[in-house]
Amino acid sequence: MKKTIIIAFLAFVLGIGITTAYYYFKDNSGGQNAAGPTTEQKTLVEQYQPAEEIPEIAEEYDVVVIGGEPEGVAAAVSAARNGSSVLLVEHRPGLGGLMTYGMLNFIDMVQGIGGESAVAGIFKEWHQLVGGGSSYDIELAKAAFLKLVEDEENITLALETDFTSAIVENGTVTGAELENKNGNFTVNGKRFIDATQDANFAADAGVPFNVGGEDINLKNRLMSVTPMIHLTGLDWDGVKKAADDEVFGYGEVTPIVAWGFGDLHTTYPAVEENTRLRGLNLVRVPGSDGAEDQYYINALQVFGVDGLDEASKAEGLERGIRETEHIVKWLRENFPGFENAEIASFPDEMYIRETRHMKAEYILQMSDIWTNADHWDSIGFGGYPVDVQATSPNDYGYVLSSPVQYSVPFRSLVPLEIDNILVVSRSAGYSSLAAGSARIIPTGMAAAEAGGAAAAQSIEADMNFRELSKNEEAIEQLRTTLADQGAKVEHFDIDYPYEGEWFDGAVQYLMDYGLAFGGYDNDLQVDKPQGALGFLKTLGTGLVHTDDRLNEQYGEQLAEITAGVTSAEEMLTREAAGTYLVEAFSDETVTDAPWDQAFELGLMDETIHSRLDSERELTRAEGYYLLYSVLVNLNEELE
């Protein structure tokens, strides 16, 4: 069976506990002033503008940070506050990266234990400067990032400066080749931190990585990318009325944000190929002194864009701009409140959710998120729902789970093979599924703040990052430093769904491979009956995700069996399950006791075999465990 067909089965996974993904957008209390920027915020924007001239770059710094994304700012500020001389290199003319130049001006907050923000420290300092809410003014955000950097005398900020290559000697990064309008430069550093979105510097240095979903054999998975839509002229009261009247389904509107309107998925007729409008995430940025309010929408999905290919990104942005014009025309005609909407500007770049995933000393797994796991080397927290975006107009993406809070290990920032470098962006050592949660900005800034502090500490202790990552005393010193800086790193112990149940381990295994879906409520519906079709389709997906050699060996046989189950209402019984397994994974003729026969063939373990001691329908919990047992046994045969 073709891999693409198996992947398409994801939309129907197991029939066990899958929850249709809706787009999670939550306004937090406070935030930008609905009447416009405050006097202090206006002053901040006036006072903090990038210097016209690029400063002179010295030959050597303690710490060189590549990338002026929010993570780069946090890393540079943290390293400087701990006594290091820092060079911050950014190719754009200002700071903030995606959040400013990509216009992604709302924040996916980490609401941890007790519903309070689980990220503080340098992120909190910046967040308070822009109002403390879930949205912000873009020029204010740029000024706030710049203030954090310029207030540290140990930081040299080199804007409009590109790195052209990493200098590596004997597996250790020692320098970087830079280029700007003043010429070409070689800068040496004692420590390097890659804060670029795609870990470009680390990749150039030779750090190993996966691309897309390569870790589950989906290297060519291309999640949708999003060009933000920037408008003026909306009637906010009209938008609110549209929500109240459920013109496009459920919607919520506050004084500064609106979200929902999920019927747009199917109502809006896309014009450009491989594009789609989803439910709106809409931010209102109030104007001041007579200026118009500004509106930003995260809703346009552009498919088929390779985030590591400049030509592909350029084509995708052009396609998105053309589709934006069609969208705005359609909204004027169909969406109350948009009658006088006008396009104010187009973004310089798109929101690209996924490219590289660095191979690190520890890869944060989906099971870590599902179990709200803490780690001995915790240096920050995550807690956002695990959001795997759609890959084509034919699917809607999915949410694997919604954690309370989990920790990010320092080891996940330390790449394999190459020394003297950390990766602190969304491309750090997270599995492709775990990155669906860990990629958000607050978690990234927490990790980056730890990276900056670790760089300073490692220099002082004459200990490289890899050595530091394995030294419990050194890690505890790092955690103490972070706590003293105001970051949140306290150890915790909280429950997780189905903890201690007999099928607990099976669920964790399946989570790691994207084969179990808890949705926003973490409900796997374990007591409901297991559908036969869902079980077979998920088993087919599991052949690919765990080891593609299994798909090559058994995929066609399993596809034929699956095609024979024509009704989604057919439930999976013990003997039917045994029959499917014997037919798919052996050359034997099915006996009159197929469940026992499958067990004797080593296709399941004793736990699930003995649990079903008579012919009956399986529950979904039993379906999960049987899937786990079959996949584990098949993979062991490959070793």
Solvent accessible surface area in square Angstrom, and as a share of the most:
residue,aa,sasa,rsa
1,M,30,0.13
2,K,144,0.61
3,K,72,0.30
4,T,104,0.60
5,I,85,0.43
6,I,0,0.00
7,I,53,0.27
8,A,63,0.49
9,F,30,0.13
10,L,20,0.10
11,A,60,0.47
12,F,119,0.50
13,V,1,0.00
14,L,0,0.00
15,G,31,0.30
16,I,0,0.00
17,G,1,0.01
18,I,55,0.28
19,T,38,0.22
20,T,112,0.65
21,A,12,0.09
22,Y,121,0.46
23,Y,29,0.11
24,Y,74,0.28
25,F,11,0.04
26,K,105,0.44
27,D,34,0.17
28,N,23,0.12
29,S,108,0.69
30,G,63,0.61
31,G,16,0.16
32,Q,18,0.08
33,N,67,0.34
34,A,43,0.34
35,A,90,0.70
36,G,5,0.04
37,P,44,0.28
38,T,49,0.29
39,T,100,0.58
40,E,127,0.57
41,Q,21,0.09
42,K,66,0.28
43,T,51,0.30
44,L,17,0.08
45,V,38,0.22
46,E,132,0.59
47,Q,129,0.57
48,Y,36,0.14
49,Q,97,0.43
50,P,55,0.35
51,A,77,0.60
52,E,161,0.72
53,E,124,0.56
54,I,19,0.10
55,P,55,0.34
56,E,163,0.73
57,I,18,0.09
58,A,51,0.40
59,E,141,0.63
60,E,95,0.42
61,Y,17,0.07
62,D,28,0.15
63,V,0,0.00
64,V,0,0.00
65,V,0,0.00
66,I,5,0.02
67,G,6,0.06
68,G,0,0.00
69,E,8,0.04
70,P,0,0.00
71,E,9,0.04
72,G,0,0.00
73,V,0,0.00
74,A,0,0.00
75,A,0,0.00
76,A,0,0.00
77,V,0,0.00
78,S,0,0.00
79,A,0,0.00
80,A,4,0.03
81,R,97,0.36
82,N,55,0.28
83,G,58,0.56
84,S,5,0.03
85,S,45,0.29
86,V,0,0.00
87,L,0,0.00
88,L,0,0.00
89,V,3,0.02
90,E,4,0.02
91,H,104,0.46
92,R,22,0.08
93,P,69,0.43
94,G,3,0.03
95,L,3,0.01
96,G,0,0.00
97,G,0,0.00
98,L,13,0.07
99,M,1,0.01
100,T,4,0.02
101,Y,28,0.11
102,G,0,0.00
103,M,22,0.10
104,L,16,0.08
105,N,0,0.00
106,F,16,0.06
107,I,7,0.03
108,D,36,0.19
109,M,21,0.10
110,V,1,0.01
111,Q,48,0.21
112,G,4,0.04
113,I,79,0.40
114,G,76,0.73
115,G,50,0.48
116,E,120,0.54
117,S,36,0.23
118,A,5,0.04
119,V,6,0.04
120,A,11,0.09
121,G,6,0.06
122,I,1,0.01
123,F,3,0.01
124,K,97,0.41
125,E,58,0.26
126,W,0,0.00
127,H,16,0.07
128,Q,112,0.50
129,L,48,0.24
130,V,1,0.01
131,G,24,0.23
132,G,27,0.26
133,G,1,0.01
134,S,0,0.00
135,S,0,0.00
136,Y,0,0.00
137,D,44,0.23
138,I,17,0.08
139,E,87,0.39
140,L,7,0.03
141,A,0,0.00
142,K,47,0.20
143,A,2,0.02
144,A,0,0.00
145,F,0,0.00
146,L,5,0.03
147,K,54,0.23
148,L,9,0.05
149,V,2,0.01
150,E,86,0.39
151,D,76,0.39
152,E,31,0.14
153,E,171,0.77
154,N,57,0.29
155,I,21,0.11
156,T,34,0.20
157,L,25,0.12
158,A,0,0.00
159,L,16,0.08
160,E,94,0.42
161,T,1,0.00
162,D,70,0.36
163,F,45,0.19
164,T,75,0.44
165,S,37,0.24
166,A,16,0.12
167,I,42,0.21
168,V,54,0.31
169,E,101,0.45
170,N,162,0.83
171,G,27,0.25
172,T,42,0.25
173,V,0,0.00
174,T,40,0.23
175,G,0,0.00
176,A,0,0.00
177,E,57,0.26
178,L,2,0.01
179,E,79,0.35
180,N,17,0.09
181,K,141,0.60
182,N,86,0.44
183,G,30,0.29
184,N,118,0.60
185,F,59,0.25
186,T,67,0.39
187,V,0,0.00
188,N,66,0.34
189,G,8,0.08
190,K,89,0.38
191,R,27,0.10
192,F,0,0.00
193,I,0,0.00
194,D,0,0.00
195,A,0,0.00
196,T,19,0.11
197,Q,31,0.14
198,D,16,0.08
199,A,0,0.00
200,N,60,0.31
201,F,0,0.00
202,A,0,0.00
203,A,21,0.16
204,D,76,0.39
205,A,8,0.06
206,G,42,0.40
207,V,2,0.01
208,P,27,0.17
209,F,68,0.28
210,N,27,0.14
211,V,33,0.19
212,G,3,0.03
213,G,0,0.00
214,E,58,0.26
215,D,55,0.28
216,I,6,0.03
217,N,44,0.23
218,L,8,0.04
219,K,106,0.45
220,N,133,0.68
221,R,27,0.10
222,L,66,0.33
223,M,15,0.07
224,S,0,0.00
225,V,3,0.02
226,T,1,0.00
227,P,1,0.01
228,M,3,0.01
229,I,2,0.01
230,H,19,0.08
231,L,0,0.00
232,T,16,0.09
233,G,30,0.29
234,L,16,0.08
235,D,76,0.39
236,W,33,0.12
237,D,112,0.58
238,G,12,0.12
239,V,0,0.00
240,K,92,0.39
241,K,125,0.53
242,A,1,0.00
243,A,6,0.04
244,D,95,0.49
245,D,81,0.42
246,E,105,0.47
247,V,65,0.37
248,F,12,0.05
249,G,14,0.14
250,Y,134,0.51
251,G,9,0.08
252,E,67,0.30
253,V,19,0.11
254,T,33,0.19
255,P,86,0.54
256,I,8,0.04
257,V,0,0.00
258,A,0,0.00
259,W,48,0.17
260,G,18,0.18
261,F,0,0.00
262,G,35,0.34
263,D,70,0.36
264,L,0,0.00
265,H,32,0.14
266,T,109,0.64
267,T,64,0.37
268,Y,16,0.06
269,P,77,0.49
270,A,49,0.38
271,V,93,0.53
272,E,32,0.15
273,E,144,0.64
274,N,63,0.32
275,T,5,0.03
276,R,16,0.06
277,L,1,0.01
278,R,6,0.02
279,G,4,0.03
280,L,0,0.00
281,N,6,0.03
282,L,0,0.00
283,V,0,0.00
284,R,38,0.14
285,V,7,0.04
286,P,8,0.05
287,G,18,0.18
288,S,32,0.20
289,D,130,0.67
290,G,83,0.80
291,A,62,0.48
292,E,107,0.48
293,D,38,0.19
294,Q,48,0.21
295,Y,8,0.03
296,Y,16,0.06
297,I,1,0.00
298,N,5,0.02
299,A,1,0.00
300,L,0,0.00
301,Q,0,0.00
302,V,0,0.00
303,F,2,0.01
304,G,43,0.41
305,V,4,0.02
306,D,56,0.29
307,G,5,0.05
308,L,62,0.31
309,D,59,0.30
310,E,127,0.57
311,A,78,0.61
312,S,23,0.15
313,K,44,0.19
314,A,52,0.40
315,E,78,0.35
316,G,0,0.00
317,L,31,0.15
318,E,96,0.43
319,R,22,0.08
320,G,0,0.00
321,I,43,0.22
322,R,106,0.39
323,E,1,0.00
324,T,3,0.02
325,E,90,0.40
326,H,65,0.29
327,I,0,0.00
328,V,1,0.00
329,K,116,0.49
330,W,39,0.14
331,L,1,0.00
332,R,80,0.29
333,E,117,0.53
334,N,64,0.33
335,F,2,0.01
336,P,44,0.28
337,G,3,0.03
338,F,0,0.00
339,E,99,0.44
340,N,113,0.58
341,A,0,0.00
342,E,95,0.43
343,I,49,0.25
344,A,46,0.35
345,S,42,0.27
346,F,70,0.29
347,P,7,0.04
348,D,104,0.54
349,E,42,0.19
350,M,11,0.05
351,Y,27,0.10
352,I,15,0.08
353,R,8,0.03
354,E,23,0.10
355,T,5,0.03
356,R,36,0.13
357,H,9,0.04
358,M,2,0.01
359,K,77,0.32
360,A,7,0.06
361,E,49,0.22
362,Y,55,0.21
363,I,49,0.25
364,L,0,0.00
365,Q,60,0.26
366,M,0,0.00
367,S,15,0.10
368,D,14,0.07
369,I,0,0.00
370,W,4,0.02
371,T,20,0.12
372,N,8,0.04
373,A,21,0.16
374,D,39,0.20
375,H,26,0.11
376,W,95,0.33
377,D,0,0.00
378,S,0,0.00
379,I,2,0.01
380,G,1,0.01
381,F,5,0.02
382,G,1,0.01
383,G,7,0.07
384,Y,18,0.07
385,P,5,0.03
386,V,0,0.00
387,D,23,0.12
388,V,5,0.03
389,Q,7,0.03
390,A,0,0.00
391,T,52,0.30
392,S,32,0.20
393,P,49,0.31
394,N,138,0.71
395,D,37,0.19
396,Y,89,0.34
397,G,15,0.14
398,Y,25,0.10
399,V,1,0.01
400,L,0,0.00
401,S,1,0.01
402,S,24,0.15
403,P,13,0.08
404,V,67,0.39
405,Q,10,0.05
406,Y,0,0.00
407,S,0,0.00
408,V,1,0.01
409,P,0,0.00
410,F,0,0.00
411,R,43,0.16
412,S,0,0.00
413,L,1,0.00
414,V,2,0.01
415,P,1,0.01
416,L,62,0.31
417,E,127,0.57
418,I,20,0.10
419,D,38,0.20
420,N,14,0.07
421,I,1,0.01
422,L,0,0.00
423,V,1,0.01
424,V,0,0.00
425,S,3,0.02
426,R,23,0.08
427,S,0,0.00
428,A,0,0.00
429,G,0,0.00
430,Y,3,0.01
431,S,8,0.05
432,S,3,0.02
433,L,2,0.01
434,A,0,0.00
435,A,7,0.05
436,G,3,0.03
437,S,0,0.00
438,A,2,0.01
439,R,25,0.09
440,I,11,0.06
441,I,25,0.13
442,P,1,0.00
443,T,1,0.01
444,G,4,0.03
445,M,1,0.01
446,A,13,0.10
447,A,0,0.00
448,A,0,0.00
449,E,3,0.01
450,A,0,0.00
451,G,0,0.00
452,G,0,0.00
453,A,3,0.02
454,A,0,0.00
455,A,0,0.00
456,A,10,0.08
457,Q,17,0.08
458,S,0,0.00
459,I,39,0.20
460,E,152,0.68
461,A,54,0.42
462,D,129,0.67
463,M,37,0.17
464,N,46,0.23
465,F,2,0.01
466,R,42,0.15
467,E,91,0.41
468,L,0,0.00
469,S,0,0.00
470,K,132,0.56
471,N,53,0.27
472,E,124,0.55
473,E,147,0.66
474,A,8,0.06
475,I,1,0.00
476,E,88,0.39
477,Q,100,0.44
478,L,0,0.00
479,R,16,0.06
480,T,72,0.42
481,T,33,0.19
482,L,1,0.00
483,A,51,0.40
484,D,120,0.62
485,Q,42,0.19
486,G,41,0.39
487,A,17,0.13
488,K,66,0.28
489,V,7,0.04
490,E,110,0.49
491,H,95,0.42
492,F,30,0.13
493,D,140,0.72
494,I,43,0.22
495,D,116,0.60
496,Y,39,0.15
497,P,32,0.20
498,Y,51,0.20
499,E,88,0.40
500,G,69,0.66
501,E,84,0.38
502,W,78,0.27
503,F,8,0.03
504,D,17,0.09
505,G,45,0.43
506,A,1,0.01
507,V,1,0.00
508,Q,48,0.21
509,Y,46,0.18
510,L,0,0.00
511,M,0,0.00
512,D,36,0.19
513,Y,58,0.22
514,G,1,0.01
515,L,0,0.00
516,A,0,0.00
517,F,1,0.00
518,G,0,0.00
519,G,0,0.00
520,Y,30,0.11
521,D,96,0.50
522,N,32,0.17
523,D,57,0.30
524,L,0,0.00
525,Q,55,0.24
526,V,19,0.11
527,D,128,0.66
528,K,102,0.43
529,P,64,0.40
530,Q,0,0.00
531,G,11,0.11
532,A,0,0.00
533,L,32,0.16
534,G,10,0.10
535,F,0,0.00
536,L,1,0.00
537,K,28,0.12
538,T,0,0.00
539,L,1,0.00
540,G,0,0.00
541,T,0,0.00
542,G,0,0.00
543,L,0,0.00
544,V,0,0.00
545,H,2,0.01
546,T,22,0.13
547,D,27,0.14
548,D,32,0.17
549,R,130,0.47
550,L,2,0.01
551,N,12,0.06
552,E,134,0.60
553,Q,102,0.45
554,Y,23,0.09
555,G,0,0.00
556,E,125,0.56
557,Q,67,0.30
558,L,1,0.00
559,A,25,0.19
560,E,132,0.59
561,I,26,0.13
562,T,9,0.05
563,A,77,0.60
564,G,60,0.58
565,V,11,0.06
566,T,124,0.72
567,S,48,0.31
568,A,74,0.57
569,E,142,0.64
570,E,72,0.32
571,M,53,0.24
572,L,0,0.00
573,T,37,0.22
574,R,37,0.14
575,E,39,0.17
576,A,29,0.23
577,A,0,0.00
578,G,0,0.00
579,T,36,0.21
580,Y,25,0.10
581,L,0,0.00
582,V,0,0.00
583,E,79,0.35
584,A,0,0.00
585,F,15,0.06
586,S,24,0.16
587,D,152,0.79
588,E,90,0.40
589,T,119,0.69
590,V,44,0.25
591,T,71,0.42
592,D,145,0.75
593,A,40,0.31
594,P,10,0.06
595,W,1,0.00
596,D,56,0.29
597,Q,13,0.06
598,A,0,0.00
599,F,64,0.27
600,E,138,0.62
601,L,55,0.27
602,G,32,0.30
603,L,5,0.03
604,M,6,0.02
605,D,45,0.23
606,E,95,0.42
607,T,63,0.37
608,I,0,0.00
609,H,32,0.14
610,S,60,0.39
611,R,108,0.39
612,L,1,0.00
613,D,118,0.61
614,S,58,0.37
615,E,95,0.42
616,R,88,0.32
617,E,83,0.37
618,L,1,0.01
619,T,43,0.25
620,R,40,0.15
621,A,7,0.05
622,E,5,0.02
623,G,0,0.00
624,Y,0,0.00
625,Y,20,0.07
626,L,0,0.00
627,L,0,0.00
628,Y,53,0.20
629,S,2,0.01
630,V,0,0.00
631,L,0,0.00
632,V,37,0.21
633,N,32,0.16
634,L,1,0.01
635,N,28,0.14
636,E,101,0.45
637,E,107,0.48
638,L,47,0.24
639,E,176,0.79
